[in-house]
Amino acid sequence: VIMCKSINFDLMSPQEREAIEYSYQGFLNSLYYPVQIFMRSQKVDMRPYLEKLNKIRTEQDNMLLALLMEDYIAFLSDISQQTNIMDKNFYVVIQYPEPNEEDIKNTLKTSKNFFTGMAGLFGGQENKTPHVVINEATLETAKTELRNRVQATLQGLMECGVQSIPLDTQELIELYYDAYNPDTATRQHLKAFDELGAPYVSKGTGNAPQPELDRSLLWQS
């Protein structure tokens, strides 16, 4: 799952909009695998922000600024109580391999056998559930192909001017939890986009050591 940062299309000039549209068209035409675009709206919990403002107001020495902040806090409190302040996040979902009907049937059958075997285990019956074995070569092939698809998607989005980054395990857990528990997960937010990071390789300063070449030059001299 790749998290994408939105761009303000309305503030762009006609030439910039046309360039973005052509880039997005090229990105879609370059895809050789299916993707899912997931847009999620979430209610924003204003309490942490209001608590922070209240703390700043109590520490404010300037009486005028303190009064202005108090009016602003009251305004935000009224707005949050009268309307739902929503935040929208955008994701691109990539999968490998593509599921088919036979894969779904096998998955359901394996899941049924698993729970039947667990019931037999706790019931004192013999556990005849077959073990699920993953071929290591197949797994490595899938990981490599999925990694290539993610990199191609990131490159295509970057050409459209959209910053994006793949989610790690913890961020995926939070996304799943928020999506399936929208009422109870109001305060369970993902990290801010600017706080997300990914490892990258850059060229260091100076030249790389070449001991073989150095010895050859020393011998010639």
N, C-alpha and C positions, 0 to 999 in steps of 0.2 A: 504494500500500500504506500503510495507516494502522496505526501501532503503538498498542496500547491498554494502559493501566495497570489491573491487576486491582483489584477491591474485595473486602473481607473480608465476604462475605455472612453467614457464620456468627455474627459478632459483632453483627449488626443485630437490632433488636427486630422483633417480628412486623409492626408497623405500617410500619416502614422497609422490610422485605422486600416487603410488599405494594405499597408505593409504587414500588419499583424494578421489580417485575414488571409493574405497569401501565404504567410508563414504557417498559419494553422492548417490551411488547406494542404500544404506540402507535408506537414507532420502527419495528418490523417492518411494521406496517400502512401506514406512511407511505412505505415504499420503493416506488418505481416502476421500479426497476432491480435486477438480480441482484447479490448480494454473496457473497463467500466468506469464511467465518470460518476462519482458519488458526491452529492452536495447535501450538507447537513446543517440545519438551522437549530440553534441551541439557545435556550433562555439564559441570559446573563444574570448572574447573582451579583447585585450591587452592594451587598453588605460589607464585604472586605474593603471595597473602595471607600465606602462611607465611613467605616471605622478608621481607615487611614487618614481621611480628611479631618475627622473629629480630633484625632491625635495631633495633627499638625495645627489645628485651630487652637487647641489648649496650650500649645507651646508658642503661639504667636504673641509677640510683644506689642505689635502695632494694633491698637484698638480698632482702627478703621478697617484694616485687612481682616481682623478677626470677625467683625460684623458682616463684612462682605462674604467671607467664607461660610458663616452661619446661614446667610440667606441662600447661598449656592447649595449647601447641604440640604436645606429644607426643600429647595426646588427639586433636587435629584430624588429625594425621598418620596415626594408627591408623584413624580413621574414614574418611578419604579413601582409604586402601589397602584397607579391607575392604568398603566400600560405594561406590556411585556417587551422588554428590551432584548432583541435577538441578535445573536452573532452567527455568521454563516462561514462554514469551513468547506474547503474543496479538496477532493481526493481523486486519485486515479488508481484503480485496482488492476493489477496484472496477475495472471495465473499461468501455471504450467504444470502438467499438460492440460489441454482443454477437456473438461469432463464430458463424457457421453452417457447414454442410457445404461450401457453395460457396467461402466464404472460405478454409477449410482446404485445399481442393483447389488453389486459386489460389496459396496460399502455398507449398505443396509443389512446385508446378510452377515457380514463380519460383526457389525455392531450388535445384531440380535444374538449371535453366538456368544459374544463376549458377555453380555448381561445374563444369558442363560447359564453360562459357565460360572459366573460369579454367584448366582443363586444356588447352583449345585454345590459350590465350594462351601458356602455358609450353611447349606442344608445337610452336609455330611455325605453328599453324593459324589461320585467320581467325576472329576473335571475333565471332560473330553473336548474342551474348546481348543481348536488348533491355534498355534502361535502365529501371530502376524509377523512375517519376515520381510524386511525391506532390502532389496539388492543394493549393495553399496555402489556398484558401477552405475546403476540406474539413478540412484540418488544424486551422485556427483554430476551426471549428465543433466539432470533436472535443475540442479543448483546453478550450473554453468549457464544453461539456456535462460533461466530466470534472471540471472545477473546481467546477461547480455540484453535482455528485453528491458530491464530497469534502466540500464545505461542509455539505451536508444531512446527510451521515453524521456529521460531527463534531458538529453541533448535536444530532442525535438521541442520540448517545452521551453528550454532556454532560448532557442531560436525565435520563439513566439514572444519572448520577453517575460515569461512566467518563471519565477523562481520556485524550485521544488526540491524536495528531499525525501528519501525513503524513511519510513517510521521504523524504529527499533522494537524489540519485543515488549518493553514496558509501555511504550506509546501505543502499540497495537492493543495491549490489554486494556488500557484506558479508553481507547476508541470503541472497542467492543462493549465494554461495560457501559459507557455513556449511551451507545446506540440502543442497547437492549434495556436500559434502565433510565429513560429520560426524566422521570419524575424524581427519583431518589439520587440522581447523579448530577444535580445542578451545580454542586460545588466541586465536582471531580473534573477538572479541566486538564486538557493536554498542555504541554509546555508552550510558552509563547514561541512563535515562529522564529523570532530573532535569537532565541536561546538555543535553538536546535543547531546541531553541527554534524559534520561528516568528515572522516579522515580523507586527506588528499596528499598527493606527492608533488613536491616542487623541487626545482633545481637548487642545490646548495651553492655557497660562494666558493670561488676558486675552481681549480681543475681537479678531476679525480686522479688518485695516485696510479701510476703506471710503472711498477717496479721492473717489469721485464724490459720496457723501453729504456728506463734509466740505466740499467746494467749494460744494455747494448751500446748506448751512447758513451758510457764510461769506458767500455772495452775498445771502441773505435778511437777515442781520444788517447 
